Amino acid sequence: MSDNSAQDWTAVCTTRDLAPGAAVTVPDACPPIAVFNVDGDICAVDDTCTHSEYSLSEGYLEGDEIECELHFAKFSVRTGEALTAPAVDPLGTYPVKVENDTIYVAIGARCVLQQFRA
């Protein structure tokens, strides 16, 4: 992050609490936010499938793709892009930082890339 001081950061968990391939949710975030460990890279996206409002943190993470377990839509946890039907709308993404083994998410800095909007 180039300007961490301009964000309001929420502590989510420690790096020890988020093993590679695992997900956690940000407590009390609205909209719900999921945080994923993709082989040591921490990514944060909306926790709700854009197709059917189902929790993505309960889905299947393979590489940097999360699959919704309800209807099998896939999304990139790095960009939020909807990768497969039935989802067409992207997820919001959030800045993440790690300091002293604590993972933080800027919950007020949601971004949806225009190029991925249907």
C-alpha positions as CSV (number, residue, x, y, z in Angstrom):
1,M,0.0,0.0,0.0
2,S,1.4,3.3,-0.9
3,D,-0.5,5.4,1.6
4,N,-1.6,3.4,4.6
5,S,-2.2,6.4,6.7
6,A,-5.2,7.5,4.6
7,Q,-7.1,4.3,5.3
8,D,-9.1,3.1,8.4
9,W,-7.7,-0.4,9.0
10,T,-9.5,-3.2,10.8
11,A,-7.5,-6.0,12.4
12,V,-8.8,-9.4,11.2
13,C,-6.5,-12.1,12.5
14,T,-2.9,-13.1,12.7
15,T,-1.0,-14.7,9.9
16,R,-0.8,-17.8,12.0
17,D,-4.6,-17.9,12.1
18,L,-4.9,-17.9,8.3
19,A,-3.1,-20.9,6.7
20,P,-2.5,-21.1,3.0
21,G,-5.7,-22.0,1.2
22,A,-7.9,-20.9,4.1
23,A,-10.4,-18.1,4.6
24,V,-11.8,-16.0,7.5
25,T,-14.4,-13.3,7.6
26,V,-14.1,-9.8,8.9
27,P,-16.2,-9.5,12.0
28,D,-19.2,-7.1,11.8
29,A,-18.2,-5.9,8.3
30,C,-21.1,-4.6,6.1
31,P,-21.1,-5.8,3.4
32,P,-19.5,-9.1,4.6
33,I,-15.8,-9.4,3.7
34,A,-13.8,-12.6,3.3
35,V,-10.0,-12.7,3.6
36,F,-8.1,-15.5,1.8
37,N,-4.5,-16.7,2.0
38,V,-3.4,-17.6,-1.5
39,D,0.0,-19.2,-1.0
40,G,1.1,-16.4,1.4
41,D,-0.6,-13.6,-0.5
42,I,-3.5,-12.2,1.5
43,C,-6.6,-11.1,-0.5
44,A,-9.9,-9.6,0.7
45,V,-13.1,-9.6,-1.3
46,D,-16.9,-9.4,-0.7
47,D,-18.0,-12.5,1.1
48,T,-21.2,-12.7,-0.9
49,C,-21.6,-14.4,-4.3
50,T,-23.0,-11.9,-6.7
51,H,-25.2,-14.5,-8.3
52,S,-27.1,-15.8,-5.3
53,E,-26.0,-14.1,-2.0
54,Y,-24.2,-17.1,-0.6
55,S,-21.0,-16.9,1.6
56,L,-17.9,-17.4,-0.5
57,S,-15.7,-18.0,2.6
58,E,-17.5,-21.3,2.8
59,G,-16.6,-22.1,-0.8
60,Y,-13.7,-23.9,-2.4
61,L,-10.4,-22.1,-2.9
62,E,-8.1,-23.4,-5.7
63,G,-5.2,-21.1,-6.5
64,D,-6.6,-17.6,-6.5
65,E,-10.1,-18.7,-7.5
66,I,-12.9,-19.1,-5.1
67,E,-15.9,-21.3,-6.1
68,C,-19.3,-20.7,-4.5
69,E,-20.5,-24.0,-3.2
70,L,-24.2,-23.2,-4.0
71,H,-24.1,-22.9,-7.8
72,F,-20.4,-23.2,-8.5
73,A,-19.7,-19.7,-9.8
74,K,-16.0,-18.8,-9.6
75,F,-14.3,-15.5,-8.8
76,S,-10.7,-14.2,-8.7
77,V,-9.9,-13.3,-5.1
78,R,-7.2,-11.0,-6.4
79,T,-9.3,-8.9,-8.8
80,G,-12.9,-9.8,-7.9
81,E,-13.6,-10.8,-11.5
82,A,-16.5,-13.2,-12.1
83,L,-14.8,-16.0,-13.9
84,T,-17.7,-18.5,-14.6
85,A,-21.4,-18.5,-14.9
86,P,-23.9,-18.2,-13.4
87,A,-22.1,-15.1,-11.9
88,V,-21.5,-12.2,-14.2
89,D,-21.0,-9.3,-11.7
90,P,-17.6,-8.9,-10.0
91,L,-16.9,-8.8,-6.3
92,G,-15.7,-5.8,-4.5
93,T,-12.0,-6.0,-3.4
94,Y,-10.3,-4.4,-0.4
95,P,-6.8,-3.2,0.4
96,V,-4.9,-5.5,2.8
97,K,-1.7,-5.0,4.8
98,V,0.2,-7.2,7.3
99,E,2.0,-5.6,10.2
100,N,3.7,-7.5,13.0
101,D,1.9,-10.7,11.9
102,T,-1.5,-9.1,12.1
103,I,-3.7,-8.9,8.9
104,Y,-5.6,-5.7,8.4
105,V,-8.3,-4.8,5.9
106,A,-9.4,-1.3,4.9
107,I,-13.1,-2.0,5.0
108,G,-14.1,1.4,3.9
109,A,-12.0,1.3,0.7
110,R,-14.2,-1.2,-1.4
111,C,-13.3,-1.2,-5.1
112,V,-15.1,-2.8,-8.0
113,L,-13.1,-2.6,-11.2
114,Q,-15.2,-1.1,-14.0
115,Q,-13.6,-3.3,-16.7
116,F,-15.2,-6.4,-15.0
117,R,-18.7,-5.0,-14.6
118,A,-21.3,-6.7,-16.9
